[in-house]
């Protein structure tokens, strides 16, 4: 069982808790698409999902494939998502000091 799930956050989540619920549905939808394709790496590459005022921000530990980008586009465009194509992808920025300490180990 995979336990290191992506962090989920949303702008204005304190006053609009449904944004977090929507992201959980989108996460499940996208990872379900990946699973149906036999893509077991997608879930491990994902770092964070964030809803920034109706734009899905997908943050990755490592670069996604085009198909992995499509999983999140389909999920966000669906009725469980925002029904829009406002999706952006980015790589997680790592602290250089953190990387140096990991290399020393």
DSSP file (Angstrom, degrees, kcal/mol; ACC not computed):
  #  RESIDUE AA STRUCTURE BP1 BP2  ACC     N-H-->O    O-->H-N    N-H-->O    O-->H-N    TCO  KAPPA ALPHA  PHI   PSI    X-CA   Y-CA   Z-CA
    1    1 A X              0   0    0      0, 0.0     2,-0.4     0, 0.0     0, 0.0   0.000 360.0 360.0 360.0 135.1    0.0    0.0    0.0
    2    2 A X        +     0   0    0      1,-0.1     3,-0.1     2,-0.0    42,-0.0  -0.706 360.0 169.7 -84.9 127.4    1.3    3.5   -1.0
    3    3 A X        +     0   0    0     -2,-0.4     2,-1.3     1,-0.1    -1,-0.1   0.546  54.6  84.9-115.7 -10.9    1.4    5.9    2.0
    4    4 A X        +     0   0    0      3,-0.0    -1,-0.1     0, 0.0     3,-0.1  -0.442  64.9 175.1 -93.6  62.9    3.3    8.9    0.7
    5    5 A X        -     0   0    0     -2,-1.3     3,-0.1     1,-0.1    39,-0.0  -0.237  37.0 -89.5 -70.8 156.3    0.3   10.6   -0.9
    6    6 A X        -     0   0    0      1,-0.1    42,-0.3    37,-0.1     2,-0.2  -0.271  43.2-109.0 -61.3 146.7    0.5   14.1   -2.5
    7    7 A X  E     -a   48   0A   0     40,-2.3    42,-2.9    -3,-0.1     2,-0.5  -0.568  32.7-151.6 -75.3 143.7   -0.2   17.1   -0.3
    8    8 A X  E     +a   49   0A   0     -2,-0.2     2,-0.3    40,-0.2    42,-0.2  -0.977  25.2 153.6-124.1 128.1   -3.5   18.8   -1.1
    9    9 A X  E     -a   50   0A   0     40,-2.2    42,-1.8    -2,-0.5     2,-0.3  -0.957  18.4-163.8-147.4 164.0   -4.2   22.5   -0.5
   10   10 A X  E >   -a   51   0A   0     -2,-0.3     3,-1.4    40,-0.2     2,-0.2  -0.993  30.3-105.9-152.3 143.8   -6.4   25.2   -1.8
   11   11 A X  T 3  S+     0   0    0     40,-2.8    42,-0.1    -2,-0.3    43,-0.1  -0.510 109.7   9.5 -64.4 134.6   -6.6   29.0   -1.8
   12   12 A X  T 3> S+     0   0    0     -2,-0.2     4,-1.9     1,-0.1     3,-0.5   0.750  81.8 145.6  64.8  27.1   -9.4   30.1    0.6
   13   13 A X  T <4  +     0   0    0     -3,-1.4     7,-0.2     1,-0.2    -2,-0.1   0.765  63.9  63.5 -67.0 -22.8   -9.9   26.5    1.8
   14   14 A X  T  4 S+     0   0    0      1,-0.2     3,-0.3    -4,-0.2    -1,-0.2   0.901 116.2  28.0 -66.5 -39.5  -10.8   27.8    5.3
   15   15 A X  T  4 S+     0   0    0     -3,-0.5    -2,-0.2     1,-0.2     2,-0.2   0.618 130.8  40.4 -96.6 -15.5  -13.9   29.6    4.0
   16   16 A X    ><  +     0   0    0     -4,-1.9     3,-2.1     1,-0.1     4,-0.4  -0.599  62.1 167.8-132.1  71.8  -14.5   27.2    1.1
   17   17 A X  T >>  +     0   0    0     -3,-0.3     4,-1.4     1,-0.3     3,-0.8   0.685  68.6  76.9 -63.0 -17.1  -13.8   23.6    2.4
   18   18 A X  H 3> S+     0   0    0      1,-0.2     4,-2.5     2,-0.2    -1,-0.3   0.737  82.0  69.0 -64.6 -21.0  -15.4   22.1   -0.8
   19   19 A X  H <> S+     0   0    0     -3,-2.1     4,-2.0     2,-0.2    -1,-0.2   0.895  99.9  46.9 -63.7 -39.5  -12.2   23.0   -2.6
   20   20 A X  H <> S+     0   0    0     -3,-0.8     4,-2.2    -4,-0.4    -2,-0.2   0.910 111.2  51.3 -68.5 -42.6  -10.3   20.4   -0.7
   21   21 A X  H  X S+     0   0    0     -4,-1.4     4,-2.0     1,-0.2    -2,-0.2   0.916 109.3  51.0 -59.0 -43.5  -13.0   17.8   -1.3
   22   22 A X  H  X S+     0   0    0     -4,-2.5     4,-2.5     1,-0.2    -1,-0.2   0.908 108.8  51.0 -62.1 -42.5  -12.9   18.6   -5.0
   23   23 A X  H  X S+     0   0    0     -4,-2.0     4,-2.8     1,-0.2    -1,-0.2   0.880 107.2  53.7 -64.0 -37.4   -9.1   18.1   -5.1
   24   24 A X  H  X S+     0   0    0     -4,-2.2     4,-2.1     2,-0.2    -1,-0.2   0.904 110.5  46.9 -62.9 -40.0   -9.5   14.7   -3.3
   25   25 A X  H  X S+     0   0    0     -4,-2.0     4,-2.5     2,-0.2    -2,-0.2   0.917 112.9  48.6 -65.9 -43.0  -11.9   13.6   -6.0
   26   26 A X  H  X S+     0   0    0     -4,-2.5     4,-2.8    54,-0.3     5,-0.3   0.903 109.9  52.4 -63.6 -42.0   -9.6   14.9   -8.8
   27   27 A X  H  X S+     0   0    0     -4,-2.8     4,-2.5     1,-0.2     5,-0.3   0.941 112.0  45.6 -58.4 -48.9   -6.7   13.1   -7.2
   28   28 A X  H  X S+     0   0    0     -4,-2.1     4,-2.0     2,-0.2    -2,-0.2   0.894 113.4  49.9 -62.3 -41.3   -8.6    9.8   -7.1
   29   29 A X  H  X S+     0   0    0     -4,-2.5     4,-2.1     2,-0.2    -2,-0.2   0.952 113.8  44.3 -62.5 -51.4   -9.8   10.3  -10.7
   30   30 A X  H  X S+     0   0    0     -4,-2.8     4,-2.2     1,-0.2    -2,-0.2   0.907 115.6  46.1 -63.9 -43.7   -6.4   11.0  -12.1
   31   31 A X  H  X S+     0   0    0     -4,-2.5     4,-2.7    -5,-0.3    -1,-0.2   0.839 109.8  56.1 -70.4 -31.2   -4.6    8.2  -10.2
   32   32 A X  H  X S+     0   0    0     -4,-2.0     4,-2.5    -5,-0.3    -2,-0.2   0.901 107.2  49.2 -63.0 -41.2   -7.5    5.9  -11.2
   33   33 A X  H  X S+     0   0    0     -4,-2.1     4,-1.5     2,-0.2    -2,-0.2   0.920 111.8  48.8 -62.5 -43.6   -6.8    6.7  -14.9
   34   34 A X  H  <>S+     0   0    0     -4,-2.2     5,-2.9     1,-0.2     4,-0.4   0.929 111.5  49.2 -61.0 -45.4   -3.1    6.1  -14.3
   35   35 A X  H ><5S+     0   0    0     -4,-2.7     3,-1.5     1,-0.2    -2,-0.2   0.902 107.5  54.0 -61.6 -42.4   -3.8    2.8  -12.6
   36   36 A X  H 3<5S+     0   0    0     -4,-2.5    -1,-0.2     1,-0.3    -2,-0.2   0.812 108.9  50.2 -62.6 -29.5   -6.1    1.7  -15.5
   37   37 A X  T 3<5S-     0   0    0     -4,-1.5    -1,-0.3    -3,-0.3    -2,-0.2   0.480 119.1-112.9 -84.0  -3.6   -3.2    2.4  -17.8
   38   38 A X  T < 5 +     0   0    0     -3,-1.5     2,-1.2    -4,-0.4    -3,-0.2   0.668  68.2 147.5  79.0  15.9   -0.9    0.3  -15.7
   39   39 A X      < +     0   0    0     -5,-2.9     4,-0.3    -6,-0.2    -1,-0.2  -0.716  12.3 163.5 -89.2  94.8    1.1    3.4  -14.8
   40   40 A X        +     0   0    0     -2,-1.2     4,-0.4     1,-0.2    -1,-0.2   0.566  67.5  64.8 -87.9  -9.4    2.3    2.7  -11.2
   41   41 A X  S >> S+     0   0    0      1,-0.2     4,-1.4     2,-0.1     3,-0.6   0.748  81.8  76.9 -84.1 -24.4    4.9    5.4  -11.3
   42   42 A X  H >> S+     0   0    0      1,-0.3     4,-1.0     2,-0.2     3,-0.7   0.907  93.0  50.2 -55.0 -48.0    2.5    8.4  -11.6
   43   43 A X  H 34 S+     0   0    0     -4,-0.3    -1,-0.3     1,-0.2     3,-0.2   0.822 110.4  50.4 -63.5 -31.5    1.5    8.3   -7.9
   44   44 A X  H <4 S+     0   0    0     -3,-0.6    -1,-0.2    -4,-0.4    -2,-0.2   0.731 108.2  52.9 -79.7 -21.4    5.1    8.3   -6.7
   45   45 A X  H << S+     0   0    0     -4,-1.4    16,-3.9    -3,-0.7    17,-0.8   0.668  88.7  96.5 -84.3 -18.6    6.1   11.2   -8.9
   46   46 A X  E  <  + B   0  60A   0     -4,-1.0    14,-0.2    14,-0.2     3,-0.1  -0.583  41.1 169.9 -81.8 129.3    3.3   13.5   -7.6
   47   47 A X  E     -     0   0A   0     12,-2.8   -40,-2.3    -2,-0.3     2,-0.3   0.815  59.4  -6.2-103.0 -44.0    4.2   15.9   -4.8
   48   48 A X  E     -aB   7  59A   0     11,-2.0    11,-3.0   -42,-0.3     2,-0.4  -0.998  43.6-152.7-158.6 146.4    1.3   18.3   -4.4
   49   49 A X  E     +aB   8  58A   0    -42,-2.9   -40,-2.2    -2,-0.3     2,-0.4  -0.989  23.0 178.7-119.0 134.3   -2.1   19.4   -5.8
   50   50 A X  E     -aB   9  57A   0      7,-2.3     7,-3.5    -2,-0.4     2,-0.8  -0.996  24.2-146.4-139.7 132.7   -3.2   22.9   -5.2
   51   51 A X  E     -aB  10  56A   0    -42,-1.8   -40,-2.8    -2,-0.4     2,-0.9  -0.869  18.8-173.6 -95.8 107.6   -6.4   24.7   -6.3
   52   52 A X  E >  S- B   0  55A   0      3,-2.9     3,-1.1    -2,-0.8   -42,-0.0  -0.801  70.4 -46.6-106.8  91.2   -5.4   28.3   -6.9
   53   53 A X  T 3  S-     0   0    0     -2,-0.9    -1,-0.1     1,-0.3     3,-0.1   0.879 123.2 -35.3  53.7  44.9   -8.6   30.3   -7.6
   54   54 A X  T 3  S+     0   0    0      1,-0.3     2,-0.5   -43,-0.1    -1,-0.3   0.419 116.0 110.2  92.6  -1.0   -9.9   27.7  -10.0
   55   55 A X  E <   -B   52   0A   0     -3,-1.1    -3,-2.9    30,-0.1     2,-0.6  -0.935  64.8-135.3-107.0 126.4   -6.5   26.7  -11.6
   56   56 A X  E     -Bc  51  87A   0     30,-2.8    32,-3.0    -2,-0.5     2,-0.6  -0.703  16.9-160.7 -81.0 119.7   -5.3   23.2  -10.7
   57   57 A X  E     -Bc  50  88A   0     -7,-3.5    -7,-2.3    -2,-0.6     2,-0.6  -0.911   4.2-166.7-101.7 118.6   -1.6   23.4   -9.8
   58   58 A X  E     -Bc  49  89A   0     30,-3.1    32,-2.2    -2,-0.6     2,-0.5  -0.930   3.8-165.6-109.8 114.8    0.1   19.9  -10.1
   59   59 A X  E     -Bc  48  90A   0    -11,-3.0   -12,-2.8    -2,-0.6   -11,-2.0  -0.878   7.3-162.2-106.6 129.4    3.5   19.9   -8.5
   60   60 A X  E     -Bc  46  91A   0     30,-2.8    32,-3.6    -2,-0.5   -14,-0.2  -0.816  27.9-147.8-114.5 147.4    5.8   16.9   -9.3
   61   61 A X  S    S+     0   0    0    -16,-3.9     2,-0.3    -2,-0.3   -15,-0.1   0.836  96.5  14.4 -73.4 -36.7    8.9   15.4   -7.7
   62   62 A X  S    S-     0   0    0    -17,-0.8    -1,-0.2    -3,-0.1   -15,-0.1  -0.953 106.7 -72.8-138.3 158.1   10.0   14.4  -11.2
   63   63 A X        -     0   0    0     -2,-0.3     2,-0.1    -3,-0.1    -2,-0.0  -0.177  49.3-131.4 -56.8 131.0    8.9   15.4  -14.7
   64   64 A X        -     0   0    0      1,-0.1     2,-0.1     2,-0.1    -1,-0.1  -0.449  16.9-118.1 -78.8 154.8    5.5   14.0  -15.7
   65   65 A X     >  -     0   0    0     -2,-0.1     4,-1.8     1,-0.1     5,-0.2  -0.395  32.4-104.3 -78.7 168.1    5.0   12.3  -19.1
   66   66 A X  H  > S+     0   0    0      1,-0.2     4,-1.9     2,-0.2     5,-0.1   0.891 124.2  53.6 -61.2 -38.5    2.5   13.8  -21.5
   67   67 A X  H  > S+     0   0    0      1,-0.2     4,-1.8     2,-0.2    -1,-0.2   0.885 105.8  52.4 -64.5 -38.9    0.0   11.1  -20.6
   68   68 A X  H  > S+     0   0    0      1,-0.2     4,-1.2     2,-0.2    -1,-0.2   0.872 108.1  51.4 -65.6 -36.2    0.4   11.9  -16.8
   69   69 A X  H  X S+     0   0    0     -4,-1.8     4,-1.9     1,-0.2    -1,-0.2   0.896 107.5  53.7 -63.8 -39.6   -0.4   15.5  -17.6
   70   70 A X  H  X S+     0   0    0     -4,-1.9     4,-3.0     1,-0.2     5,-0.3   0.862  99.4  61.8 -64.9 -36.9   -3.5   14.4  -19.5
   71   71 A X  H  X S+     0   0    0     -4,-1.8     4,-2.0     1,-0.2    -1,-0.2   0.928 109.7  41.2 -54.1 -45.9   -4.8   12.4  -16.5
   72   72 A X  H  X S+     0   0    0     -4,-1.2     4,-2.5     2,-0.2    -1,-0.2   0.837 112.3  54.1 -75.3 -32.5   -5.0   15.6  -14.5
   73   73 A X  H  X S+     0   0    0     -4,-1.9     4,-2.1     2,-0.2    -2,-0.2   0.935 111.3  46.2 -63.4 -45.7   -6.4   17.6  -17.4
   74   74 A X  H  X S+     0   0    0     -4,-3.0     4,-1.0     1,-0.2    -2,-0.2   0.915 113.8  48.6 -63.1 -42.9   -9.2   15.0  -17.8
   75   75 A X  H  < S+     0   0    0     -4,-2.0     3,-0.4    -5,-0.3     6,-0.3   0.915 114.1  44.8 -65.0 -43.1   -9.9   14.9  -14.1
   76   76 A X  H  < S+     0   0    0     -4,-2.5     7,-1.9     1,-0.2     6,-1.2   0.838 113.3  51.1 -70.5 -32.6  -10.0   18.7  -13.7
   77   77 A X  H  < S+     0   0    0     -4,-2.1    -1,-0.2     6,-0.3    -2,-0.2   0.653  97.7  89.9 -77.9 -16.4  -12.2   19.1  -16.8
   78   78 A X  S ><>S-     0   0    0     -4,-1.0     3,-1.0    -3,-0.4     5,-0.9  -0.122  96.3 -99.0 -76.5 174.9  -14.7   16.4  -15.6
   79   79 A X  T 3 5S+     0   0    0      1,-0.2    -1,-0.1     3,-0.1    -4,-0.1   0.733 123.5  57.7 -67.2 -23.3  -17.8   17.0  -13.4
   80   80 A X  T 3 5S+     0   0    0     -5,-0.2   -54,-0.3   -55,-0.1    -1,-0.2   0.659 112.5  45.5 -80.1 -14.1  -15.8   16.0  -10.3
   81   81 A X  T < 5S-     0   0    0     -3,-1.0    -5,-0.2    -6,-0.3    -4,-0.2   0.133 116.9 -69.3-101.3-143.0  -13.3   18.8  -11.0
   82   82 A X  T   5 -     0   0    0     -6,-1.2    -5,-0.2     2,-0.2    -3,-0.1   0.488  57.2-125.1 -93.4  -7.0  -13.7   22.4  -12.0
   83   83 A X  S   <S+     0   0    0     -7,-1.9    -6,-0.3    -5,-0.9     2,-0.3   0.813  78.1 102.5  60.2  33.2  -15.0   21.6  -15.5
   84   84 A X  S    S-     0   0    0     -8,-1.0    -1,-0.3    -6,-0.1    -2,-0.2  -0.843  77.1-127.9-133.7 172.7  -12.2   23.7  -16.9
   85   85 A X        +     0   0    0     -2,-0.3     2,-1.7    -3,-0.1    -8,-0.1   0.103  63.5 128.4-107.9  20.1   -8.9   23.2  -18.6
   86   86 A X        +     0   0    0    -32,-0.2   -30,-2.8   -10,-0.1     2,-0.4  -0.584  31.9 141.7 -80.2  86.1   -7.0   25.5  -16.3
   87   87 A X  E     -c   56   0A   0     -2,-1.7     2,-0.4   -32,-0.2   -30,-0.2  -0.996  27.5-173.7-131.1 130.9   -4.2   23.1  -15.2
   88   88 A X  E     -c   57   0A   0    -32,-3.0   -30,-3.1    -2,-0.4     2,-0.4  -0.963   8.0-155.2-124.8 144.3   -0.6   24.0  -14.7
   89   89 A X  E     +c   58   0A   0     -2,-0.4     2,-0.3   -32,-0.2   -30,-0.2  -0.920  17.6 165.6-118.9 143.3    2.3   21.7  -14.0
   90   90 A X  E     -c   59   0A   0    -32,-2.2   -30,-2.8    -2,-0.4     2,-0.3  -0.983  34.0-112.1-150.1 158.3    5.6   22.4  -12.2
   91   91 A X  E     -c   60   0A   0     -2,-0.3     2,-0.2   -32,-0.2   -30,-0.2  -0.730  39.8-105.1 -92.1 145.0    8.5   20.6  -10.7
   92   92 A X        -     0   0    0    -32,-3.6     2,-0.5    -2,-0.3    -1,-0.1  -0.479  33.3-129.3 -66.0 130.5    9.0   20.7   -6.9
   93   93 A X        -     0   0    0     -2,-0.2     2,-0.4    -3,-0.0    -1,-0.1  -0.719  22.4-151.3 -83.5 130.7   11.9   23.0   -6.0
   94   94 A X        -     0   0    0     -2,-0.5     2,-0.3     2,-0.0     3,-0.0  -0.827  19.1-113.2-104.8 142.5   14.4   21.3   -3.7
   95   95 A X     >  -     0   0    0     -2,-0.4     4,-2.1     1,-0.1     3,-0.3  -0.577  19.7-139.2 -71.2 128.7   16.6   23.1   -1.3
   96   96 A X  H  > S+     0   0    0     -2,-0.3     4,-2.2     1,-0.2    -1,-0.1   0.862 103.6  53.7 -59.6 -37.5   20.2   22.8   -2.3
   97   97 A X  H  > S+     0   0    0      1,-0.2     4,-2.1     2,-0.2    -1,-0.2   0.877 107.3  51.6 -65.0 -36.9   21.3   22.3    1.3
   98   98 A X  H  > S+     0   0    0     -3,-0.3     4,-1.8     2,-0.2    -2,-0.2   0.912 110.0  48.5 -65.3 -43.0   18.8   19.4    1.6
   99   99 A X  H  X S+     0   0    0     -4,-2.1     4,-2.1     1,-0.2    -2,-0.2   0.891 110.1  52.2 -64.1 -40.1   20.2   17.8   -1.5
  100  100 A X  H  X S+     0   0    0     -4,-2.2     4,-1.6     1,-0.2    -1,-0.2   0.903 109.4  48.9 -63.5 -42.0   23.8   18.2   -0.3
  101  101 A X  H  X S+     0   0    0     -4,-2.1     4,-0.7     1,-0.2    -1,-0.2   0.851 111.2  50.0 -68.1 -33.2   23.0   16.5    3.1
  102  102 A X  H  < S+     0   0    0     -4,-1.8     3,-0.5     1,-0.2    -1,-0.2   0.872 109.0  51.8 -71.0 -36.5   21.3   13.6    1.3
  103  103 A X  H  < S+     0   0    0     -4,-2.1    -2,-0.2     1,-0.2    -1,-0.2   0.836 104.8  57.4 -67.5 -32.3   24.3   13.1   -1.0
  104  104 A X  H  <        0   0    0     -4,-1.6    -1,-0.2     1,-0.3    -2,-0.2   0.736 360.0 360.0 -70.0 -23.2   26.6   13.0    2.0
  105  105 A X     <        0   0    0     -4,-0.7    -1,-0.3    -3,-0.5    -2,-0.2   0.482 360.0 360.0 -74.5 360.0   24.7   10.1    3.5
